[in-house]
Amino acid sequence: MRTSRAGLVALAAAVVAASVPATASAADDPLAPYTSQPVTWGSCAFKTADGAKPSQCAQITVPRDWADPAAGVDLKVSISRAAATGEREGALLVNPGGPGGQGTSLAGILAGLEPSVGQTYDLIGMDPRGTGQEGSPDKGFQCNVPTGRLPQTPLDARDRSAQSIALHQQTPRAIAEACQSDALAPYITTWQTTHDMDLIRSLLGDEKLNYLGYSYGTWLGAKYASMFPDHVGKIVLDSSVNFQGRLQADFEAFPVIDQRQTDDVYLPWLSRQFPDQLGRTPAQVRQKVERIRDYYRTNGISPDNFDHFFVGNGSALQWLLGALLLKLGADALDGTASPAPAALADRLDAQSRTTFGVPAAELTVAKVVAGLPAPDYSQVPGTRFSVACGDQPTRSASWYKRLSDRQGPVDPIYGWAYGITEPCGYWSEAPQHELPNLPAQVRANVLVVQGEFDPQTGYEQAKSGARSAGVPLVSVDDSPFHGQYALSGNPCVDGLVNVFLTKNSRPGATTCPGVPLVGEHQVYPVAGPVGGASHSLAVAPAPDRLSALRESTQDKVSRLNEQR
């Protein structure tokens, strides 16, 4: 079913009706069973993280198709609530991104990390339609891909032979066809999810819904505000796509922004931290990384899988994992067992124990190969592709192949692989609904936050979206990570957003200084797209009892959108 723009407006007006007129019966109003359902709060399936506030959880019933709620086919959506500790001023719905990220645990986490916001709002988490229930065996919409259709040999996207390209394209084609063969796929879209969000608002008894979204969550939040402008409270869009443009453009830019972060920030950091093992300049590190890549290839990790360790490298924990693998490879190549830098030794050891189950001193290449198996594409989360490929018209597989040819020579980490592994190139279903852009009436409610060297949502995209919508952008100078507010330990960002949410005072366009990178005590400025100047912090924020929660949550947000 394809809905006209005028039809969308009429449908949206019907869907958000919070009550049925006294003269109408449930039989007259197909929305009545949904808008009048009780919300029964109880225990949550997930474990509350250390430092997070306790939450209650519930499941609500939503129509599979908001364009035809009388069809009689329903879905369940899990929600959570970390109740306001002070005088409640409303609900703040939070989303970690994806598409496809489960978000019920995020409500209590953010309430713990930002107590002033947790005092003011009920923080509401949601496992969006198609994602199942966080903490339970229910993983939601999964696409079952026949293993016989997947390549069975190690791959290297730098190999541009016809055979290599054909093998790479087998996986995205099989994924797209498997996902589209499921009858649920057409109903797992942003358009449908925004209606679920407005039902949540109605069931909570609120006239307005406040919102905080990271990554893809910025697209979801902006589209909710566009679909339901009369019900929008404050909206914070953190690590943002261009919500006024094409969602898929964010993924298409991945190779470019990932390479920029690697070349301009990660390699210089590696040269400062590991000069003896990897090189004293970024150029020397780059050369050593190429040798390490080849070494791992001969020891059981394909070139594509090696490269993917550094795709979407958007959190401190991912940086540490990458450094651990590079140091191990360098030591093996050089026949040494060099000590880790003192500033990182404990962190690298913890990362080795978490990822591989052994101390860093006992980590071997064989244990890395065993602990980091090749990705399993036999069953993939369908929500990721149904949303990314189904929200708007897609490009063709031949277009993506040409993109790979252009990006590969310039952005080799992911440029060679992305265009020949994108399932959207094989998506045949046209979008069923139109997603409007932000109307002028909600602009005063929206704030965008963006790191300068974010490798997953490019600074230029966030800037374009903010400029097109006429809303302010808080830029974070020199920041290479994905997820800023509450997750990066940046007092400037946290302060500005908290004042907006709790004091109703929105900042204008502002540049916040970055914070020192892991293992360092000063910021090393890097020329980049952020204009103007900020005064970088002289020292890193002191670790506190919430540092681990902050880091692990940022890592989760990053991994939801890392394309691995």
Secondary structure, DSSP 8 states (H G I E B T S, - for coil): ----HHHHHHHHHHHT--S--TT--TTT-TTHHHHT-----B--SS---TT----EEEEEEEES-TT-GGG--EEEEEEEEE--SSS---EEEEE--TTT---HHHHHHHHHH-HHHHHHSEEEEEE-TTS--TTSS---SEEE--GGGS--S---TT--SHHHHHHHHHHHHHHHHHHHTSTTGGG-SHHHHHHHHHHHHHHHT-S-EEEEEEEHHHHHHHHHHHH-GGGEEEEEEEEE--TTS-THHHHHTHHHHHHHHIIIIIHHHHHHH-TTTT-SSHHHHHHHHHHHHHHHHTTT--HHHHHHTTTT--SHHHHHHHHHHHHHHHHHHHT------TTTHHHHHHHHHHHHSS-GGG--HHHHHHHS-----SEEEHHHHHHHHHSS----HHHHHHHHHHHHHHSTTTHHHHTTS-GGGG-----SS------GGGGGGEEEEEETT-SSS-HHHHHHHHHHHT--EEEETT--SS--TTTS--HHHHHHHHHHHHH-----SEEE-----TT-SS------S--S-----SS-----TTHHHHHHHHHHHHHTTS--
